[in-house]
Amino acid sequence: MLEGAMAETMQSGSTAAGVVESTDPRILRSRRMLMDSLLKLLDEKEFDAISVQEIAERATLNRATFYLHYPDKNALLQAMTAARFHELIARRGLSFTDCDGGLRAIALGVCDYLSETAGCPSQLTKMPLEGSIIPAVEGMFREGTGKHEVPAGVDTEMLGTAAAWAVFGAARRWLQTPGRMPAEEMAARIEAMVKPILMSAAGSGLS
């Protein structure tokens, strides 16, 4: 299910959790195997109960190989989540050509991700959603702010964290609401809510 998204994320320049990108087929194959391994283990137990050794063994790799690609299992989880985001965003044909389009794409990606994960309750109860989604969204916001001049004194790391939590919190509340509105409509509302946070903190640099 994640194969296409994993390959795209690993080749697209994503460096979530400090993982350096690569186009080497052998490296991509190993990372794909590790992600598949973690995904299967999440069907069996909670994330906290899964060890790096188990992930490596299920992927028919050794611990040393695991650490060549990821510093820890949290980095692997974040990379897997980022891959899924890219797939969901690509599926909708969303664009990051401007700030508004990017913010709405991120919001819709989070809504889609939560909706899809909710359909797999066994994994939902075993996956630390905040720990996987927030870092992935923070990375997207950091990438976006990096393309603009931000006024001196603005902490872009903190700004990205605040925006990521705002998007995630609103999307999670939406998911828990009976008879909820379509994801597209919710994404537009999240955009309207979060954009002022970004604009007020960074002045006109992100307009």
C-alpha positions in Angstrom: 0.0 0.0 0.0 2.8 2.4 0.9 5.3 1.3 -1.7 4.8 4.1 -4.3 4.6 6.8 -1.6 7.8 5.5 0.1 9.8 5.6 -3.1 8.5 9.1 -4.0 9.3 10.5 -0.5 12.8 8.9 -0.4 13.7 10.4 -3.8 11.9 13.7 -3.5 14.4 15.4 -1.2 12.6 14.6 2.1 15.0 14.6 5.0 12.6 14.1 7.9 14.2 13.2 11.1 17.7 13.9 9.7 17.5 11.1 7.1 19.6 11.9 4.1 17.8 11.3 0.8 19.2 8.8 -1.8 18.4 7.5 -5.2 20.4 4.4 -4.8 18.0 1.4 -5.5 19.6 -0.7 -2.8 19.1 2.0 -0.2 15.5 2.7 -1.3 14.8 -1.1 -1.1 16.2 -1.4 2.4 14.1 1.6 3.6 11.0 0.3 2.0 11.6 -3.1 3.7 12.0 -1.4 7.1 8.8 0.6 6.6 6.8 -2.5 5.5 8.2 -4.3 8.5 7.1 -1.6 11.0 3.6 -1.5 9.3 3.2 -5.2 9.8 4.4 -5.2 13.4 1.8 -2.4 14.2 -0.9 -4.9 13.4 0.4 -7.1 16.2 1.5 -4.8 19.0 1.8 -1.2 20.2 4.5 1.0 18.8 6.2 1.3 22.2 6.5 -2.4 22.5 8.2 -2.8 19.1 12.0 -2.9 19.2 14.5 -1.9 16.5 15.7 -5.5 16.6 12.2 -6.8 15.7 11.8 -4.3 12.9 15.2 -5.3 11.4 14.5 -9.1 11.8 11.1 -8.8 10.2 12.7 -6.9 7.3 15.4 -9.7 7.1 18.0 -7.1 7.8 20.3 -6.6 10.8 20.4 -3.8 13.4 23.5 -2.2 11.8 21.7 -1.9 8.5 18.7 -0.3 10.3 20.9 2.4 11.9 22.5 3.1 8.5 19.1 4.5 7.5 17.4 5.7 10.6 18.7 6.9 14.0 15.8 5.2 15.8 12.3 3.7 15.3 10.7 7.1 15.8 12.5 8.4 12.7 11.3 5.4 10.8 7.7 6.1 11.9 8.0 9.7 10.8 9.4 8.7 7.4 6.6 6.3 6.9 4.0 8.9 7.8 5.6 11.5 5.5 5.5 8.9 2.7 1.8 8.4 3.3 1.1 12.2 3.3 2.8 12.6 0.0 0.7 9.8 -1.5 -2.5 11.2 -0.2 -1.7 14.7 -1.4 -0.6 13.4 -4.8 -3.8 11.3 -5.1 -5.9 14.5 -4.9 -3.6 16.3 -7.3 -3.0 19.1 -4.8 -0.4 21.8 -5.5 2.2 23.6 -3.4 2.7 26.4 -5.9 1.7 29.1 -3.3 1.3 29.4 0.4 -2.5 29.1 0.4 -2.4 26.0 -1.7 0.3 24.5 0.4 -1.5 25.1 3.7 -4.7 23.7 2.4 -2.9 20.7 1.0 -1.3 20.0 4.4 -4.7 20.3 6.2 -6.4 18.0 3.7 -3.5 15.6 4.0 -3.9 15.4 7.7 -7.7 14.9 7.5 -7.3 12.2 4.9 -4.6 10.5 7.0 -6.7 10.5 10.1 -9.8 9.3 8.3 -7.8 6.4 6.7 -6.1 5.4 9.9 -9.5 5.4 11.7 -10.6 2.8 9.3 -7.9 0.5 10.7 -8.7 0.5 14.4 -6.1 -2.2 15.2 -3.3 0.1 14.0 -4.9 3.3 15.3 -4.7 2.1 18.9 -1.1 1.1 18.5 0.3 4.0 16.6 1.3 7.3 18.4 -0.5 9.6 16.0 1.0 12.8 17.5 4.5 11.4 17.3 4.1 10.5 13.7 2.0 13.3 12.2 3.3 16.3 14.0 7.0 15.9 13.0 5.9 15.3 9.4 3.7 18.4 9.3 6.4 20.5 11.1 8.8 19.5 8.3 6.4 20.7 5.6 6.0 24.0 7.4 9.8 24.4 7.8 10.3 23.7 4.1 7.7 26.3 3.3 9.0 29.1 5.6 12.5 28.3 4.2 11.4 29.7 0.9 10.5 33.1 2.3 12.2 35.9 4.1 11.2 35.8 7.7 11.6 38.9 9.9 14.5 38.8 12.4 13.6 37.4 15.7 11.0 35.0 14.4 11.6 31.4 15.6 10.6 29.4 12.5 10.9 26.1 14.4 8.4 27.2 17.0 6.2 28.7 14.3 6.1 25.4 12.5 5.4 23.5 15.7 2.5 25.8 16.6 1.0 25.6 13.1 1.4 21.8 13.0 -0.4 21.3 16.3 -3.2 23.7 15.2 -3.7 21.7 12.0 -3.6 18.3 13.8 -5.8 19.4 16.7 -8.5 20.8 14.4 -8.4 17.7 12.1 -8.6 15.3 15.1 -11.6 17.3 16.5 -13.2 17.1 13.0 -12.6 13.3 12.9 -14.4 12.9 16.3 -17.4 14.9 15.3 -20.5 12.9 14.3 -21.9 13.7 10.9 -18.7 15.7 10.1 -18.4 17.9 7.1 -16.5 16.8 4.0 -12.7 16.8 4.4 -12.3 19.5 1.7 -14.6 21.9 3.6 -12.7 21.2 6.8 -9.4 21.8 5.2 -10.6 25.2 4.0 -11.7 26.1 7.5 -8.3 24.9 9.0 -6.6 27.1 6.4 -8.6 30.1 7.4 -7.8 29.4 11.1 -4.0 28.7 10.7 -3.1 31.3 8.1 -3.5 34.2 10.5 -1.2 32.5 13.0 1.5 32.2 10.4 1.0 35.7 9.0 0.9 37.5 12.4 4.0 35.7 13.6 6.0 36.2 10.5 4.7 39.6 9.4 4.4 39.9 5.6 7.2 37.6 4.8 4.9 34.6 4.2 2.3 36.5 2.2 
